[in-house]
Amino acid sequence: MISDPHKCMGIPCRFLTLIACALLAFSLFLFEACSSKSNPDEKSVVSPALKDALATRSAIPSPDVQACAACHLAEFESWMKSQHAVANRLVDEDVDGARFQSGPAIFVTDSNDVAAAHKPLAVIGVEPLIQYLVPTEGGRLQTLNVAYDVNSNEWFNSQEEEYAPDAWQHWKNRGMTWNSQCAFCHMTGFEKNYDPEQDAYDSSWHAMGINCVQCHGNLDAHMKDVTVLHVSSGLSSNQLQSACASCHSRREELTGTFKLGDDFSDHYRLHLPDALGAYYADGQVIEENFVYGSFMMSRMGHKGVTCMDCHDPHSGELVMPAVNNTLCMSCHAPPTRREAKPIVPTDHSHHPIDSAGNRCVECHMPATSFMVRDPRRDHGFTSPDPVLTKELGIPNACNRCHADQSVEWAIDWTTRWYGKDMNERVRARARILTKAHDGDRSIAPELLELARTEEIAPWRAALTSLLGMNADRQDVRAFLAEQLTHPDPAVRSAAIRGLGPFPAFREQIGKLRNDPIRLVRLDAGWATWSLPPADPATRKEIFEYFENISDQPAGALRQAQLAVAEGRSQEAVMWARKAVEWDDFHFHNMMLGRTLNLAGENREARKAFDRAIEQDPENAEYPYLLALLLAEENNPREALLALQKTINIDPNFGRAWYNLGLAYAELERLDEAITALNRSEPLMEGSPEPAFARATIHLRLNQQDRALESARRALEISPGYQPAQRLVQDFTK
């Protein structure tokens, strides 16, 4: 079967649960809704119970909210104007329904399917845009791509582009399923209740929108006796921030059961810049990341600033104005708070006091529009750096504002004001991160040094994760082993994933199956799945984790991996095929190919690898995996071609050079084999395999002295490497 110890079969963070935006609203009431009950047997019609649940509404806030208002009127009135109060609501037939029926017929969402033909039952948002939810089979609500701009009174496509009907992002498919992608963060007390066997939802909730219970916990005892404090009153600032982060973050969901007071990492894996596409290399947002990740990567988050230092918890509004820098200067004006850098705005900005360029947020929180027409401010608090724009294409706030000026113009002025070495650490990190994402393994020493000196935990976790691709280096493995005891769970998690493929660390990782944080326990349990004794509690958590996400392609692949680990090969293939069926994406096809190969279905596996290569021709791993399959099938000539293609894409792919050397040797092209093995050795630092393979080829060429030299070289790299030991012993008898 295909195997490669330096490659991990981990799932990328591409399909983390998406949360819809929180939107500003005034004087609108929360509509109460009962729990939804779907009939999983009805696969082609809308569940009557779901219709009944959504049809039940009231023009007053839910009873528990009214009870709160009796004593907490100011907070209630503040909440009523908030984003949270109207995060999800039923369609108002006179307003929403009439608008919907008169507008979006012009938008054809797929072949012969006009959006207006679908009757919406609920609505997300009020400003700047509104999205409609329509029911489909299996207890689902789907979020239409057709959205309404309340400022311009226009309908538009909120997805920026049209997706094919079979695409994951198409409004009818899983990327737009409200039950899994939106509901938890738009409802109070939401439970997804997905049934994998029926591929159906039996979702339930306490109320639409985000009300008091979601952020203060169960209030029954407090309502009966006001001297009994509610749950939130006894929580730390970090626990309260975890409640905010449970929605205001881009993350992988581990449980679906987060409740007030829980630790964020007990229920989520935060999306960080080790994954491609979500962040620029300096930490600015590219895609929707929903604030928390950016904030925790900032120095403000690192120094202990929390959401509620800036935002009122009930209205969501800022506690002080930002437009005149009052909020920012509450920490940055001498005497500063939380070790903030003292700043005089006009001196620091070099802009007039009443100009946009003198507003802190314009430079350090630039706005990016998501869903086409929804501008949101970046919470990474990065500093604009035109040098990174010139080198790496990263946008900077200077040229965002001065769009008529060149990057060189911006570099000139920032250099005059702040010096040529401004943001030097951020620049170094951005440069190395970019190379790491490009698969450049030569930057391992710099990446390692950067990770060693990184103070901000999320950045350290991202850098530690990226070091995993260089874990064949002894110094990298030593660093990763040190990170297994790091105080931050995301760093421990990253270290586990980097060391997981190496049996020598299984016992050390196994101790983390009892870690206090579920994220770490899950990764440790999965990395040591085959390590006895079996841990029932760990197994239970992993089963629950995989089942919770099994309604999405990434979850289906997790189920496939679990089935492979337990020897259920046909079930593994079934799950891997589901992932491709739900999203015909190159990574999913690659994983299907690996799963089919493990099941012995190599003909079908080759088709899957070919499809992955077709979809992502610049990914060196895919022809490499195909080459391993071809070698397994005793087809060295085609394997050779696939390996040559691999190194053409990535000349620093050490193991591909190693396997290329073996392929040349099998075809009796021994000189070329030695050349390839010589190329692989420095790229596989810490591995004795290239030197030993070279020794065997020298023997075939009757070059005993060079064979002995190569065998001894293998022992220098790894003194306990037994094949080389035996070869040296044979020579010295």
MOCORHU-V408851 format. One record per residue. N is the residue number from 1. RES is the residue in one small letter. D_FIRST is the distance of its C-alpha to the first C-alpha in whole Angstrom. Layout:
n:N res:RES d_first:D_FIRST
n:N res:RES d_first:D_FIRST
This chain:
n:1 res:m d_first:0
n:2 res:i d_first:4
n:3 res:s d_first:6
n:4 res:d d_first:10
n:5 res:p d_first:13
n:6 res:h d_first:15
n:7 res:k d_first:14
n:8 res:c d_first:15
n:9 res:m d_first:14
n:10 res:g d_first:18
n:11 res:i d_first:20
n:12 res:p d_first:23
n:13 res:c d_first:26
n:14 res:r d_first:27
n:15 res:f d_first:28
n:16 res:l d_first:30
n:17 res:t d_first:33
n:18 res:l d_first:36
n:19 res:i d_first:39
n:20 res:a d_first:42
n:21 res:c d_first:45
n:22 res:a d_first:48
n:23 res:l d_first:51
n:24 res:l d_first:55
n:25 res:a d_first:57
n:26 res:f d_first:61
n:27 res:s d_first:63
n:28 res:l d_first:60
n:29 res:f d_first:60
n:30 res:l d_first:57
n:31 res:f d_first:56
n:32 res:e d_first:55
n:33 res:a d_first:53
n:34 res:c d_first:52
n:35 res:s d_first:48
n:36 res:s d_first:46
n:37 res:k d_first:45
n:38 res:s d_first:43
n:39 res:n d_first:42
n:40 res:p d_first:39
n:41 res:d d_first:39
n:42 res:e d_first:41
n:43 res:k d_first:39
n:44 res:s d_first:41
n:45 res:v d_first:44
n:46 res:v d_first:45
n:47 res:s d_first:45
n:48 res:p d_first:49
n:49 res:a d_first:48
n:50 res:l d_first:47
n:51 res:k d_first:50
n:52 res:d d_first:52
n:53 res:a d_first:51
n:54 res:l d_first:51
n:55 res:a d_first:54
n:56 res:t d_first:56
n:57 res:r d_first:57
n:58 res:s d_first:60
n:59 res:a d_first:62
n:60 res:i d_first:63
n:61 res:p d_first:60
n:62 res:s d_first:58
n:63 res:p d_first:60
n:64 res:d d_first:59
n:65 res:v d_first:59
n:66 res:q d_first:63
n:67 res:a d_first:63
n:68 res:c d_first:62
n:69 res:a d_first:64
n:70 res:a d_first:67
n:71 res:c d_first:67
n:72 res:h d_first:65
n:73 res:l d_first:67
n:74 res:a d_first:66
n:75 res:e d_first:62
n:76 res:f d_first:62
n:77 res:e d_first:64
n:78 res:s d_first:62
n:79 res:w d_first:59
n:80 res:m d_first:60
n:81 res:k d_first:60
n:82 res:s d_first:56
n:83 res:q d_first:53
n:84 res:h d_first:52
n:85 res:a d_first:55
n:86 res:v d_first:54
n:87 res:a d_first:50
n:88 res:n d_first:49
n:89 res:r d_first:52
n:90 res:l d_first:53
n:91 res:v d_first:55
n:92 res:d d_first:58
n:93 res:e d_first:59
n:94 res:d d_first:62
n:95 res:v d_first:61
n:96 res:d d_first:57
n:97 res:g d_first:57
n:98 res:a d_first:60
n:99 res:r d_first:58
n:100 res:f d_first:55
n:101 res:q d_first:56
n:102 res:s d_first:58
n:103 res:g d_first:56
n:104 res:p d_first:52
n:105 res:a d_first:53
n:106 res:i d_first:53
n:107 res:f d_first:49
n:108 res:v d_first:47
n:109 res:t d_first:43
n:110 res:d d_first:41
n:111 res:s d_first:42
n:112 res:n d_first:45
n:113 res:d d_first:45
n:114 res:v d_first:48
n:115 res:a d_first:48
n:116 res:a d_first:51
n:117 res:a d_first:50
n:118 res:h d_first:49
n:119 res:k d_first:51
n:120 res:p d_first:50
n:121 res:l d_first:50
n:122 res:a d_first:50
n:123 res:v d_first:50
n:124 res:i d_first:48
n:125 res:g d_first:51
n:126 res:v d_first:54
n:127 res:e d_first:54
n:128 res:p d_first:54
n:129 res:l d_first:52
n:130 res:i d_first:51
n:131 res:q d_first:48
n:132 res:y d_first:48
n:133 res:l d_first:46
n:134 res:v d_first:46
n:135 res:p d_first:44
n:136 res:t d_first:42
n:137 res:e d_first:40
n:138 res:g d_first:38
n:139 res:g d_first:40
n:140 res:r d_first:39
n:141 res:l d_first:42
n:142 res:q d_first:41
n:143 res:t d_first:42
n:144 res:l d_first:44
n:145 res:n d_first:43
n:146 res:v d_first:47
n:147 res:a d_first:49
n:148 res:y d_first:52
n:149 res:d d_first:54
n:150 res:v d_first:57
n:151 res:n d_first:59
n:152 res:s d_first:59
n:153 res:n d_first:59
n:154 res:e d_first:56
n:155 res:w d_first:53
n:156 res:f d_first:50
n:157 res:n d_first:46
n:158 res:s d_first:45
n:159 res:q d_first:41
n:160 res:e d_first:43
n:161 res:e d_first:41
n:162 res:e d_first:40
n:163 res:y d_first:37
n:164 res:a d_first:35
n:165 res:p d_first:36
n:166 res:d d_first:32
n:167 res:a d_first:31
n:168 res:w d_first:31
n:169 res:q d_first:34
n:170 res:h d_first:36
n:171 res:w d_first:39
n:172 res:k d_first:38
n:173 res:n d_first:34
n:174 res:r d_first:32
n:175 res:g d_first:33
n:176 res:m d_first:37
n:177 res:t d_first:37
n:178 res:w d_first:40
n:179 res:n d_first:38
n:180 res:s d_first:35
n:181 res:q d_first:36
n:182 res:c d_first:40
n:183 res:a d_first:42
n:184 res:f d_first:41
n:185 res:c d_first:43
n:186 res:h d_first:46
n:187 res:m d_first:46
n:188 res:t d_first:48
n:189 res:g d_first:46
n:190 res:f d_first:43
n:191 res:e d_first:40
n:192 res:k d_first:38
n:193 res:n d_first:37
n:194 res:y d_first:34
n:195 res:d d_first:33
n:196 res:p d_first:29
n:197 res:e d_first:30
n:198 res:q d_first:33
n:199 res:d d_first:31
n:200 res:a d_first:35
n:201 res:y d_first:37
n:202 res:d d_first:40
n:203 res:s d_first:41
n:204 res:s d_first:44
n:205 res:w d_first:46
n:206 res:h d_first:49
n:207 res:a d_first:51
n:208 res:m d_first:50
n:209 res:g d_first:50
n:210 res:i d_first:50
n:211 res:n d_first:53
n:212 res:c d_first:55
n:213 res:v d_first:52
n:214 res:q d_first:49
n:215 res:c d_first:50
n:216 res:h d_first:53
n:217 res:g d_first:51
n:218 res:n d_first:52
n:219 res:l d_first:56
n:220 res:d d_first:58
n:221 res:a d_first:59
n:222 res:h d_first:60
n:223 res:m d_first:62
n:224 res:k d_first:64
n:225 res:d d_first:65
n:226 res:v d_first:65
n:227 res:t d_first:65
n:228 res:v d_first:61
n:229 res:l d_first:59
n:230 res:h d_first:56
n:231 res:v d_first:53
n:232 res:s d_first:53
n:233 res:s d_first:56
n:234 res:g d_first:54
n:235 res:l d_first:51
n:236 res:s d_first:51
n:237 res:s d_first:50
n:238 res:n d_first:47
n:239 res:q d_first:46
n:240 res:l d_first:48
n:241 res:q d_first:46
n:242 res:s d_first:43
n:243 res:a d_first:45
n:244 res:c d_first:46
n:245 res:a d_first:42
n:246 res:s d_first:40
n:247 res:c d_first:42
n:248 res:h d_first:42
n:249 res:s d_first:39
n:250 res:r d_first:36
n:251 res:r d_first:33
n:252 res:e d_first:30
n:253 res:e d_first:32
n:254 res:l d_first:30
n:255 res:t d_first:33
n:256 res:g d_first:35
n:257 res:t d_first:38
n:258 res:f d_first:40
n:259 res:k d_first:43
n:260 res:l d_first:46
n:261 res:g d_first:46
n:262 res:d d_first:42
n:263 res:d d_first:40
n:264 res:f d_first:38
n:265 res:s d_first:35
n:266 res:d d_first:35
n:267 res:h d_first:35
n:268 res:y d_first:33
n:269 res:r d_first:31
n:270 res:l d_first:33
n:271 res:h d_first:32
n:272 res:l d_first:33
n:273 res:p d_first:33
n:274 res:d d_first:29
n:275 res:a d_first:28
n:276 res:l d_first:29
n:277 res:g d_first:32
n:278 res:a d_first:34
n:279 res:y d_first:36
n:280 res:y d_first:38
n:281 res:a d_first:37
n:282 res:d d_first:40
n:283 res:g d_first:40
n:284 res:q d_first:42
n:285 res:v d_first:40
n:286 res:i d_first:39
n:287 res:e d_first:38
n:288 res:e d_first:39
n:289 res:n d_first:38
n:290 res:f d_first:41
n:291 res:v d_first:43
n:292 res:y d_first:42
n:293 res:g d_first:39
n:294 res:s d_first:41
n:295 res:f d_first:44
n:296 res:m d_first:42
n:297 res:m d_first:41
n:298 res:s d_first:45
n:299 res:r d_first:47
n:300 res:m d_first:49
n:301 res:g d_first:46
n:302 res:h d_first:46
n:303 res:k d_first:49
n:304 res:g d_first:49
n:305 res:v d_first:51
n:306 res:t d_first:50
n:307 res:c d_first:50
n:308 res:m d_first:53
n:309 res:d d_first:55
n:310 res:c d_first:55
n:311 res:h d_first:55
n:312 res:d d_first:57
n:313 res:p d_first:55
n:314 res:h d_first:57
n:315 res:s d_first:58
n:316 res:g d_first:55
n:317 res:e d_first:57
n:318 res:l d_first:58
n:319 res:v d_first:60
n:320 res:m d_first:62
n:321 res:p d_first:62
n:322 res:a d_first:60
n:323 res:v d_first:62
n:324 res:n d_first:64
n:325 res:n d_first:62
n:326 res:t d_first:63
n:327 res:l d_first:60
n:328 res:c d_first:58
n:329 res:m d_first:62
n:330 res:s d_first:62
n:331 res:c d_first:59
n:332 res:h d_first:60
n:333 res:a d_first:64
n:334 res:p d_first:65
n:335 res:p d_first:65
n:336 res:t d_first:61
n:337 res:r d_first:59
n:338 res:r d_first:56
n:339 res:e d_first:56
n:340 res:a d_first:56
n:341 res:k d_first:57
n:342 res:p d_first:61
n:343 res:i d_first:61
n:344 res:v d_first:65
n:345 res:p d_first:63
n:346 res:t d_first:65
n:347 res:d d_first:65
n:348 res:h d_first:61
n:349 res:s d_first:61
n:350 res:h d_first:63
n:351 res:h d_first:64
n:352 res:p d_first:67
n:353 res:i d_first:68
n:354 res:d d_first:68
n:355 res:s d_first:65
n:356 res:a d_first:61
n:357 res:g d_first:60
n:358 res:n d_first:62
n:359 res:r d_first:60
n:360 res:c d_first:57
n:361 res:v d_first:55
n:362 res:e d_first:55
n:363 res:c d_first:54
n:364 res:h d_first:51
n:365 res:m d_first:50
n:366 res:p d_first:50
n:367 res:a d_first:49
n:368 res:t d_first:47
n:369 res:s d_first:47
n:370 res:f d_first:44
n:371 res:m d_first:44
n:372 res:v d_first:46
n:373 res:r d_first:50
n:374 res:d d_first:49
n:375 res:p d_first:50
n:376 res:r d_first:48
n:377 res:r d_first:49
n:378 res:d d_first:46
n:379 res:h d_first:46
n:380 res:g d_first:45
n:381 res:f d_first:48
n:382 res:t d_first:47
n:383 res:s d_first:49
n:384 res:p d_first:50
n:385 res:d d_first:49
n:386 res:p d_first:49
n:387 res:v d_first:48
n:388 res:l d_first:44
n:389 res:t d_first:45
n:390 res:k d_first:46
n:391 res:e d_first:43
n:392 res:l d_first:40
n:393 res:g d_first:42
n:394 res:i d_first:42
n:395 res:p d_first:45
n:396 res:n d_first:48
n:397 res:a d_first:51
n:398 res:c d_first:54
n:399 res:n d_first:53
n:400 res:r d_first:52
n:401 res:c d_first:56
n:402 res:h d_first:57
n:403 res:a d_first:55
n:404 res:d d_first:58
n:405 res:q d_first:57
n:406 res:s d_first:55
n:407 res:v d_first:52
n:408 res:e d_first:54
n:409 res:w d_first:57
n:410 res:a d_first:55
n:411 res:i d_first:54
n:412 res:d d_first:57
n:413 res:w d_first:59
n:414 res:t d_first:56
n:415 res:t d_first:57
n:416 res:r d_first:60
n:417 res:w d_first:60
n:418 res:y d_first:57
n:419 res:g d_first:57
n:420 res:k d_first:54
n:421 res:d d_first:52
n:422 res:m d_first:52
n:423 res:n d_first:48
n:424 res:e d_first:47
n:425 res:r d_first:44
n:426 res:v d_first:43
n:427 res:r d_first:43
n:428 res:a d_first:41
n:429 res:r d_first:38
n:430 res:a d_first:38
n:431 res:r d_first:38
n:432 res:i d_first:35
n:433 res:l d_first:33
n:434 res:t d_first:33
n:435 res:k d_first:32
n:436 res:a d_first:29
n:437 res:h d_first:28
n:438 res:d d_first:28
n:439 res:g d_first:25
n:440 res:d d_first:28
n:441 res:r d_first:26
n:442 res:s d_first:30
n:443 res:i d_first:31
n:444 res:a d_first:30
n:445 res:p d_first:33
n:446 res:e d_first:35
n:447 res:l d_first:33
n:448 res:l d_first:33
n:449 res:e d_first:37
n:450 res:l d_first:37
n:451 res:a d_first:35
n:452 res:r d_first:37
n:453 res:t d_first:40
n:454 res:e d_first:40
n:455 res:e d_first:42
n:456 res:i d_first:41
n:457 res:a d_first:38
n:458 res:p d_first:36
n:459 res:w d_first:36
n:460 res:r d_first:35
n:461 res:a d_first:32
n:462 res:a d_first:31
n:463 res:l d_first:32
n:464 res:t d_first:30
n:465 res:s d_first:27
n:466 res:l d_first:27
n:467 res:l d_first:27
n:468 res:g d_first:23
n:469 res:m d_first:22
n:470 res:n d_first:24
n:471 res:a d_first:23
n:472 res:d d_first:21
n:473 res:r d_first:25
n:474 res:q d_first:27
n:475 res:d d_first:30
n:476 res:v d_first:28
n:477 res:r d_first:26
n:478 res:a d_first:30
n:479 res:f d_first:31
n:480 res:l d_first:28
n:481 res:a d_first:29
n:482 res:e d_first:33
n:483 res:q d_first:32
n:484 res:l d_first:31
n:485 res:t d_first:34
n:486 res:h d_first:36
n:487 res:p d_first:38
n:488 res:d d_first:37
n:489 res:p d_first:34
n:490 res:a d_first:32
n:491 res:v d_first:32
n:492 res:r d_first:31
n:493 res:s d_first:28
n:494 res:a d_first:27
n:495 res:a d_first:27
n:496 res:i d_first:24
n:497 res:r d_first:22
n:498 res:g d_first:22
n:499 res:l d_first:22
n:500 res:g d_first:19
n:501 res:p d_first:16
n:502 res:f d_first:18
n:503 res:p d_first:18
n:504 res:a d_first:22
n:505 res:f d_first:23
n:506 res:r d_first:22
n:507 res:e d_first:25
n:508 res:q d_first:27
n:509 res:i d_first:26
n:510 res:g d_first:26
n:511 res:k d_first:30
n:512 res:l d_first:30
n:513 res:r d_first:29
n:514 res:n d_first:32
n:515 res:d d_first:33
n:516 res:p d_first:36
n:517 res:i d_first:35
n:518 res:r d_first:32
n:519 res:l d_first:30
n:520 res:v d_first:29
n:521 res:r d_first:29
n:522 res:l d_first:26
n:523 res:d d_first:24
n:524 res:a d_first:25
n:525 res:g d_first:24
n:526 res:w d_first:20
n:527 res:a d_first:19
n:528 res:t d_first:20
n:529 res:w d_first:19
n:530 res:s d_first:18
n:531 res:l d_first:21
n:532 res:p d_first:23
n:533 res:p d_first:26
n:534 res:a d_first:25
n:535 res:d d_first:28
n:536 res:p d_first:29
n:537 res:a d_first:31
n:538 res:t d_first:28
n:539 res:r d_first:26
n:540 res:k d_first:28
n:541 res:e d_first:29
n:542 res:i d_first:25
n:543 res:f d_first:25
n:544 res:e d_first:29
n:545 res:y d_first:27
n:546 res:f d_first:25
n:547 res:e d_first:27
n:548 res:n d_first:30
n:549 res:i d_first:28
n:550 res:s d_first:26
n:551 res:d d_first:29
n:552 res:q d_first:27
n:553 res:p d_first:24
n:554 res:a d_first:23
n:555 res:g d_first:24
n:556 res:a d_first:22
n:557 res:l d_first:18
n:558 res:r d_first:19
n:559 res:q d_first:19
n:560 res:a d_first:16
n:561 res:q d_first:15
n:562 res:l d_first:17
n:563 res:a d_first:16
n:564 res:v d_first:12
n:565 res:a d_first:14
n:566 res:e d_first:16
n:567 res:g d_first:13
n:568 res:r d_first:15
n:569 res:s d_first:12
n:570 res:q d_first:15
n:571 res:e d_first:17
n:572 res:a d_first:15
n:573 res:v d_first:15
n:574 res:m d_first:19
n:575 res:w d_first:19
n:576 res:a d_first:17
n:577 res:r d_first:19
n:578 res:k d_first:22
n:579 res:a d_first:22
n:580 res:v d_first:21
n:581 res:e d_first:24
n:582 res:w d_first:26
n:583 res:d d_first:26
n:584 res:d d_first:24
n:585 res:f d_first:23
n:586 res:h d_first:21
n:587 res:f d_first:19
n:588 res:h d_first:19
n:589 res:n d_first:17
n:590 res:m d_first:15
n:591 res:m d_first:14
n:592 res:l d_first:14
n:593 res:g d_first:11
n:594 res:r d_first:9
n:595 res:t d_first:10
n:596 res:l d_first:10
n:597 res:n d_first:6
n:598 res:l d_first:6
n:599 res:a d_first:9
n:600 res:g d_first:8
n:601 res:e d_first:10
n:602 res:n d_first:9
n:603 res:r d_first:13
n:604 res:e d_first:14
n:605 res:a d_first:11
n:606 res:r d_first:13
n:607 res:k d_first:16
n:608 res:a d_first:16
n:609 res:f d_first:15
n:610 res:d d_first:18
n:611 res:r d_first:20
n:612 res:a d_first:19
n:613 res:i d_first:20
n:614 res:e d_first:23
n:615 res:q d_first:24
n:616 res:d d_first:24
n:617 res:p d_first:24
n:618 res:e d_first:25
n:619 res:n d_first:21
n:620 res:a d_first:20
n:621 res:e d_first:16
n:622 res:y d_first:16
n:623 res:p d_first:16
n:624 res:y d_first:14
n:625 res:l d_first:11
n:626 res:l d_first:12
n:627 res:a d_first:12
n:628 res:l d_first:9
n:629 res:l d_first:8
n:630 res:l d_first:11
n:631 res:a d_first:10
n:632 res:e d_first:7
n:633 res:e d_first:10
n:634 res:n d_first:12
n:635 res:n d_first:14
n:636 res:p d_first:16
n:637 res:r d_first:19
n:638 res:e d_first:17
n:639 res:a d_first:15
n:640 res:l d_first:18
n:641 res:l d_first:20
n:642 res:a d_first:17
n:643 res:l d_first:18
n:644 res:q d_first:21
n:645 res:k d_first:21
n:646 res:t d_first:20
n:647 res:i d_first:22
n:648 res:n d_first:25
n:649 res:i d_first:24
n:650 res:d d_first:24
n:651 res:p d_first:25
n:652 res:n d_first:25
n:653 res:f d_first:21
n:654 res:g d_first:21
n:655 res:r d_first:17
n:656 res:a d_first:17
n:657 res:w d_first:20
n:658 res:y d_first:18
n:659 res:n d_first:15
n:660 res:l d_first:18
n:661 res:g d_first:20
n:662 res:l d_first:17
n:663 res:a d_first:17
n:664 res:y d_first:21
n:665 res:a d_first:21
n:666 res:e d_first:19
n:667 res:l d_first:21
n:668 res:e d_first:24
n:669 res:r d_first:25
n:670 res:l d_first:26
n:671 res:d d_first:28
n:672 res:e d_first:26
n:673 res:a d_first:23
n:674 res:i d_first:26
n:675 res:t d_first:27
n:676 res:a d_first:24
n:677 res:l d_first:23
n:678 res:n d_first:27
n:679 res:r d_first:26
n:680 res:s d_first:23
n:681 res:e d_first:25
n:682 res:p d_first:27
n:683 res:l d_first:25
n:684 res:m d_first:22
n:685 res:e d_first:25
n:686 res:g d_first:25
n:687 res:s d_first:22
n:688 res:p d_first:23
n:689 res:e d_first:19
n:690 res:p d_first:21
n:691 res:a d_first:24
n:692 res:f d_first:23
n:693 res:a d_first:21
n:694 res:r d_first:24
n:695 res:a d_first:26
n:696 res:t d_first:24
n:697 res:i d_first:25
n:698 res:h d_first:28
n:699 res:l d_first:28
n:700 res:r d_first:27
n:701 res:l d_first:30
n:702 res:n d_first:33
n:703 res:q d_first:33
n:704 res:q d_first:33
n:705 res:d d_first:35
n:706 res:r d_first:33
n:707 res:a d_first:30
n:708 res:l d_first:32
n:709 res:e d_first:32
n:710 res:s d_first:29
n:711 res:a d_first:28
n:712 res:r d_first:31
n:713 res:r d_first:30
n:714 res:a d_first:26
n:715 res:l d_first:28
n:716 res:e d_first:30
n:717 res:i d_first:28
n:718 res:s d_first:26
n:719 res:p d_first:29
n:720 res:g d_first:26
n:721 res:y d_first:24
n:722 res:q d_first:24
n:723 res:p d_first:22
n:724 res:a d_first:25
n:725 res:q d_first:27
n:726 res:r d_first:27
n:727 res:l d_first:27
n:728 res:v d_first:31
n:729 res:q d_first:32
n:730 res:d d_first:31
n:731 res:f d_first:34
n:732 res:t d_first:36
n:733 res:k d_first:37
